[in-house]
Amino acid sequence: MCRCALLFAVVSLCLPLTVHSQTRTPEAALTHYNNANKKTGKGDLDGAIEEYTRAIRLSSHLDGSNTSSRRLGNSLDDYSSEGITVIDPFTANAYNNRCLVRYKKKDLRGAVEDCDQALRIRPGLASAYLNRAAALRELGEHESALKDLDRAISIDKDFYEAFSNRGSLKLDLGDFNGALADLNRSIKLNDRIAASYYHRGYTYIELKKFDLAVADFERAVRLEPRLAWAYQGRGTALMQTGKMNQAIADFSHAIELDPQLCWAYYNRGLARVYLGNESEAQRDFDEFLKLRPDEKAQLDAKIELARELREQHKPLQ
C-alpha cells in the first residue's frame, strides 16, 4: 500500500458559540465573550483566551470555602476552576469556546480541561463532546475520543460534524465499514463538508474501491480547492489504478499547497520509480527523508518493491 499511515486528520470543530443577552449574565461578561469571538475570527488566539477567561470570571463566583487569595481580581494566570460556583450556564459556552482556541494553539490538555468544565455545567452540550474528542484524538486517546463522539451523537442525532469525525476516527482504527457508515450519514445530513468526502475517499482506498475514492476526493477539492491532503489522496487512488502521470500531477499540486506534506514526496517518488524516472524520484526521496528520517528502511523496501512490480508489469500497490 503506497498511502502509508494518514498521520493527519481533518476534523470538524464547533465554531465559537454566539449568545444573546441572558437574564443572569452580567453585561460585561457578554462583552468580553463577544470580543473573544471576534479575536478568534481574526486569529488573535492569545487575546481570545484572555477575553474568554474574563467572561468566565464575571459569570461565576467563588464559593464560601475559598479565601481572599482567590478573589476575582487576581491575575488571569492564577485563575482556575477550583472553588468556583457557576451561576450562569453561559459559562459553559465560554469554556467550550476557549477549548476551541486552546486546541488551535496545540494546548491539547488545556482544551480537554476546558471541555471538562463545560460539561460539568452543561452535560448535554454536544459541541463540547465534539471538541473534547478532537483534542483527545490528537493526544492519542482514541477510545476516549470515540466515547465522546458517541455521546455527542446520542444527544444530537443530526450532528453531521460528529458523524464525520467518528467516521474519520474509525478509519484510523481500522473499522472501515463503520467509518463508511458514519461518513455516509454525515454526507446525507450535509453534503457541503469537504472533510467527510476526504475521509470517505481514504475509506474507499482501504476497501479498494479506487474509482469511488477518486470521485470523493474530487468533491472534496471542489469544496476546498486548497486542501492538500485531498490531492494526495486522489493521487494515491489514481496511482493504484495505473494512472501514474495523473497521480504525479496530483502529488505535485499537493506539495505546492503544503511543502511539508511528506507522503506526497514519498508517493510521487515511488510513481517515478515505477515509470523509470530514477533521478527525479531520488530528489523526492531526499525531500521525504528530510521530513521523516526514521523512515529510510521502509522507504528502501518500497523502492525495491516498485522496481520489481515495474519489471513484472504489475500494479504499484
N, C-alpha and C positions, 0 to 999 in steps of 0.2 A: 504493500500500500504506500503510495507516494505522498499521501496527505500528511502523514505523521500526526502527532497529537495537536489538537487545536491550540492549546496554550493561550487561548483568548476567548472571551465570551462577550458578545454584545448583549447587555442586559437592559431591561426596562426598569426605570426608577420612577416613582411618582414625583412629579414636579412639585415645587413648593405649594402647599395648600393655601388658598386665599380665604379670608374670613371677613365677615361683616360685623358691624358693631353688635356686641352681645351685652346682655344686661349687667353681668358682673365683671366684665373685662374692663380694667382701667384703660382710659383712652390713651394714656402714654404707652401702655403695653402694645396696643394695636398699632400705634405709630411706629414703635421700634420693629414690630413684626413686619409691617408693610415695607419699611426701609430695608429690612433684611431680605425680603423677597426681591426687591429692586436690585440690591447689591449682588444677590445670587445671579440674577439675569445678566448683570454686567461683568460677571467673573471676579468680583471682589469678594473672594471667599472668606478671608480673614475678617473683613468688615461685616459680612453677613453673620458670621458666628458671633461676633460681638453684639450685634443688634438682636439676634435671637436670644442670646443669653440675657440681655436686659429685659426683653419681653417676658422670659420665663421668670425672672426675679420679681418683676412687677405683678405678675398674675399668680404668685404663690406667696405664702408667708411662713415664717418659722413657727414650729410648734413650741409648746411650753417647756419641753425638756431641753431646749437649746440655751446656750449662753450668749451674752452680748458679743462674744468674739466672732459669732457667725451672723452678724447683722447684714441686712441687705446692702449696706453701704460699703462692704468690703470690696476688694478688687475682683474683677471678673475671674482672674486665675484662681482665686481662693474659693470660688463658688462651686458647690456640688449639690447633689440632690439629697444628701443625708440631712435629716431633721426638717425636711420641707413638707408642709401640708398643702396640698393642691386645693385651691378654692375655685378653680375655673377649668373646665375641660378644654378650653382654648389652649392651655399649656401643653396638652398632648400634641397638638398640631405644631407648636413651636419646637418641641423636642424632635418630632418626626422630620420637620424641615431641616433642623440643624444636623440630624443624622445624614440627610442627603448631602449637605455641604461637606461634612467630615468625610463621607465616602469619596467625594470628588478630590479631597485633599489627601486621600490614601490613609487617613486616620481611621482604620477599619475597626479597631477596638472601641474607639470613641463613638463611631457610628452605631455599633451594636449597643453600647450603653445608652445612647440617646433613645434608640427604639425600645429598649427595655423600659425606660422611664415612660415613654409614650403609651406603651401597652399596659403598664400598671394603672395608668389613669383611664385609658380607654381600651379595654381588652378587645373590643370589636372594631378597632381601626385597621382595616385590611391593608391599607397602604404601608403601615408600619411593619407588618409582617413581610410584605414585598421588599421593602428597603433593607430590613434586617437580613433577609435571606441573601440579598446581593452581597452584603458585607461578609456574612458567614461563608459564602461560597468562595470569595477571594481569600479568606483565611484557611481554606481547605476543609472546612467543617461541613461537608456536603450533606450528610444525613440531617443535621440540624437545619440546614437551609431548605432541604426538601420538606421537612415538617412544617416550616414556616409558610412555604408556598401552598402546602395542603390546607393549612389553616386559613390563609388568605382566600383561597377558592371556596372553602366551606362557608365563609362569611359572604362572599360575593360571587355567585355562580357565573356572572358575566365579566369577570375580571380578566380581560384578554392579556394584559401585561403579565399577570401571574401564570396564565397558561403558557405564554411564550417562554418565560423564564424557567418554568418547571420542565417544559419540553427540552430546552437547552441543557438543563442540568441532567435530565435523564439520558440525553445523548452522551454527555461526558461520562456518565456512569455505565454506559453500555446497554441501556434499556431502549433499544432503537424503536421497537413497536410502541412502547409507552410514549417515547418522545414524539413519534409521528402523530399519535392520537391527540396529544396536548397541542401540538403545533397546528394541526388541522382545526382544532377547536378555536385557537387564538385567531386564526385567519378567518374563520367563519364569523367570529364576533367583530373583527376589524381587519379588513383586507388592505389597510394602508400602512401597516407596520413592517418596515424593511427587515427588522431583526427576525421576525417569525419566518419569513421566506428564507432568509440567510441560514437559520438553524435547520429548517426543513431540508434545504439543499444539502447540507452536510449529512443529515439523516439519510437522505436518498443515496448519497455516496456510500454510506455504510451498508445500505441494503442493495447496493449495486444496481440502482435504478438511475443510471447516469443521465439519460435524456430528461427525466423529471428534475434531476438536480440542476441541470443547465437552465431549464425553464425557471426554476425558483430563483437562482442567482440573477437571472436577467430581470425578474420582477424586483428583486432587492435593489439592483443598481439603478433601475428606473425611478425608484422611490428615493434612494440616497446615492446619487452618482459618485460620491467621493468615499464610498465605503470600500476601502482597500481589500478587506478580507473577503468581500463578495467576489471580487475579481480573482483573488487567489482560489476561492472555492470553485468558480466556474472553470478556471484554468485546470484545476485538478480533475474535474469531471471530464473535460474535453481531452485531457492527456490520456485518460483511461479508456477513451473510445478511439484513440489513434489519431486525433486531430492535433498533432504536435505544434504546428505553426500557429494555429489559433490559440492554443494553450500558452505558448510562449508570449504572444501578444498580450494576453490577459495578465500573465505574471509580470510582464514589463510595466503594464499600467498600474498594477498593484504597487510595484516598487516606486514608481513616480509619485504615487499618493502617500506612501509610507516607506521611506528608505530603510526603516528598521524592521521591516517585515521579513524576518529571516527565512521563513519557509517558502516565500516566493523565489528567493535566490536559489534555494535548495531544489525546488521543483523545476525551475527554469533550467538549472544546470543539468538535471537528470534528463530533461527533454532534449537538451542539446547534445548530451552524450548519445542518446538513442538515435539522434539524427546524424551523428558522426562529427559534430562541431566541438571537438575536444578542447580547443584553445579558448573558445568563448565560454564553454562550460566551466573550465578551471577558474576563470575570473569570477564566475558566480559562486563557486565553492569557496574561493578565498574570502568573498564578502560574507558568505554564510558563516564561515569559521571565525571571522572577527566577532560576530554576534553570538555564536554558540560554539566556543572552542572545545567544549566537552563532548561534542557530538561527532568527533572525527572518525572514530571506529565505526559507528553506524553509517556515516556518510560513505566511507570507503567500501563497505559491504554493498551499499545501494548502487554505487558506481559500477562495481563489478557485475552486479545483477543486471543493470541496464545494458551493459555491453553484451552479456550473454543473451539477453532477450532480443537485442538487435540482431545478433548473428543468427538466432533461431527464428527470426521474423515472428516473434510472439508479442502480444501487447505488453506495454510497460505498466505494471501494477505494483 
